[in-house]
Amino acid sequence: QAQLVESGGGLVQPGGSLRLSCVASGIAFSMYAMGWYRQAPGKERELVATVTSGETTNYADSVKGRFTISRDNAKNTVYLQMTSLKSEDTAVYYCNAKVLAIDYWGKGTLVTVSS
């Protein structure tokens, strides 16, 4: 049974940094494209960043230059390093694993950027 478990969220001041982690189990991790999405209160879920099985990355314009996605296939883990955080980055961050028509989601971790 596939499972994605996010961690690393919390409260951080504007300008600060956080690193999110997502550990996957029950899937052939290295075959999956992995991604981070977020949903702010009252808004739709949006793409933050993705990394393919071949380690090609893609970022939303709003986070380019501030966030970095990476994966460690030996640990079945995908990371999101977030720097220069802004209040508008406040959201629940979700991990996603996708291959062909198969799509799995984690339950999310809350990131709050506030002074």
Disulfide bonds with the S-S distance in Angstrom:
Cys22-Cys95 2.11
